[in-house]
Amino acid sequence: MRLSPTLILGQLLVLFLVGCEALPEARPIPDRSFGMEPVYIDSVQGRTIRTFPPTGILDGRAFAVLGDTLFIVDQLRGIHIIDNSDPSSPIGISFIDIPGCTSVAVNGNFLYANNLVDLVTLDISDPLEAIEVDREADLYPRPLEFPEGYIGYFACYDPSLGLLAGWEEGNINSPECYIE
């Protein structure tokens, strides 16, 4: 059986018309709205890793364990090193400030973590003074330019203002971006 070009074109037209929907009307931009706004960091500050005394965990996510030591990622902030030799009373050892950190792995005296889009290797022989020994630049994809998992208005990311280190809630003047 041979199909005519007119029949094929007609079927494609029906599929096209059935699959299309009218575009929604443009969403009006409010003068002020509660939403998410980007947290910017300059490239030097964003790639500076420092060790501090222990501090509270704000947004604990991923973790690694080596012997009696816990390494807990504080989302986008860094890594807490905790002595867990007595699980009923863990003791903070230090906090490694690693901007944009979301993951951690440990092998012997080396800690591996992402620092924004770079993979860094830290010598943690002395957990009170972590030392950067290697950096693989631009190993990870750039972070999303919108707040992942969020619905509502947000301030648009502007790369000219710095690296995107995360998102925070706030009052936004004339937000031009919206996610449904």
C-alpha positions in Angstrom: 0.0 0.0 0.0 1.4 3.4 -1.0 0.6 6.5 1.1 0.1 9.7 -0.7 2.1 12.8 0.3 -1.2 14.6 0.9 -2.3 11.9 3.4 1.0 12.0 5.3 1.0 15.8 5.4 -2.6 15.8 6.7 -1.7 13.4 9.5 1.3 15.4 10.5 -0.9 18.6 10.5 -3.4 16.9 12.8 -0.6 15.7 15.2 0.9 19.2 15.2 -2.5 20.9 16.0 -3.4 18.4 18.7 0.1 18.7 20.4 0.2 22.5 20.6 -1.2 24.6 23.4 -1.7 28.3 23.5 1.2 30.0 25.4 0.1 31.3 28.8 -0.2 35.1 29.2 2.9 36.8 30.5 3.0 36.8 34.3 2.9 40.3 35.7 6.0 41.4 37.6 5.2 42.5 41.2 6.9 45.5 42.7 8.1 43.4 45.6 7.9 39.7 46.4 9.3 37.2 48.9 11.5 34.7 47.0 14.9 33.4 46.5 18.0 35.5 45.6 21.4 34.4 44.5 24.3 34.5 46.9 27.4 35.8 45.0 31.0 35.2 45.8 34.1 36.6 44.0 36.4 34.1 42.3 39.3 34.6 44.8 37.1 34.3 47.9 35.2 31.4 46.3 38.4 29.4 45.9 39.9 30.2 49.3 39.7 27.3 51.8 40.3 27.9 55.5 40.1 25.9 58.7 38.2 27.3 61.7 37.3 26.0 65.2 34.2 23.8 65.4 30.8 25.5 64.7 27.2 24.5 64.5 25.9 22.6 61.6 23.3 24.7 59.6 22.4 22.3 56.8 24.0 18.9 57.2 23.7 16.7 54.1 26.4 14.3 52.9 28.9 12.7 55.2 31.9 10.4 55.2 33.3 8.2 58.0 37.0 7.3 58.7 37.5 5.3 61.8 36.0 7.3 64.7 35.9 10.5 62.7 32.9 12.0 60.9 33.1 14.4 58.1 29.7 16.2 57.6 29.0 18.5 54.7 27.2 21.7 55.7 25.5 22.4 52.4 27.4 25.0 50.3 29.4 26.1 53.4 32.0 23.4 54.1 32.8 20.3 56.2 32.7 19.7 59.9 35.2 17.2 61.3 33.9 15.5 64.4 35.4 13.0 66.8 32.8 10.3 67.2 34.8 7.9 69.4 32.0 8.2 71.9 28.8 8.3 69.8 26.8 9.4 72.8 28.9 12.6 73.0 30.5 13.6 69.7 33.1 16.3 69.8 33.7 18.9 67.1 37.3 19.1 66.0 37.2 21.8 63.3 35.2 23.3 60.4 36.8 23.6 56.9 35.3 26.5 55.0 34.8 25.3 51.4 32.5 27.6 49.5 29.9 25.7 47.4 30.7 22.3 49.0 28.1 19.6 48.5 30.1 16.3 48.7 32.9 14.7 50.5 35.1 11.6 50.4 38.0 10.7 52.7 40.9 8.3 52.1 43.7 8.1 54.7 44.9 11.6 55.4 43.2 13.1 52.3 39.8 14.7 52.0 38.2 15.2 48.6 35.4 17.8 48.2 33.9 20.0 45.6 34.7 23.7 45.9 32.0 25.3 43.7 33.0 23.7 40.3 36.5 22.4 41.3 37.5 19.2 43.0 40.0 19.9 45.8 42.2 17.5 47.7 43.1 18.5 51.2 45.8 17.0 53.5 44.0 16.6 56.8 46.9 15.0 58.7 46.3 17.9 61.1 42.5 18.4 61.1 43.0 21.8 62.8 44.9 23.0 59.7 43.7 21.4 56.4 46.1 22.1 53.6 45.1 22.2 49.9 47.4 19.9 48.0 45.6 19.6 44.6 42.8 21.3 42.6 41.1 20.0 39.5 39.6 23.2 38.1 36.2 23.2 36.4 35.6 19.5 36.9 31.9 19.8 37.8 29.2 21.5 35.8 28.3 25.1 36.7 25.5 25.3 39.3 22.0 25.8 38.1 21.2 29.4 37.4 17.9 29.0 39.3 17.0 27.7 42.7 16.5 23.9 42.3 13.2 22.5 43.7 11.8 26.0 44.3 8.5 27.3 43.0 7.9 31.1 42.9 9.6 34.3 42.2 13.4 34.7 42.4 16.0 37.2 41.5 17.7 36.3 38.2 21.3 35.2 38.4 23.7 37.8 36.9 27.2 36.4 36.2 28.7 39.9 36.2 28.1 40.0 40.0 30.3 37.0 40.8 30.2 33.2 41.1 26.9 31.6 42.2 27.5 30.2 45.7 23.9 29.3 46.5 20.4 30.8 47.1 18.8 32.4 50.1 15.3 33.6 50.9 14.6 37.3 50.9 12.4 40.2 49.8 13.0 41.0 46.2 12.3 44.2 44.3 10.7 43.6 40.9 11.7 40.0 40.5 11.8 39.1 36.8 12.3 35.4 37.1 9.6 32.8 38.1 9.5 29.0 38.3 6.3 27.0 38.3 
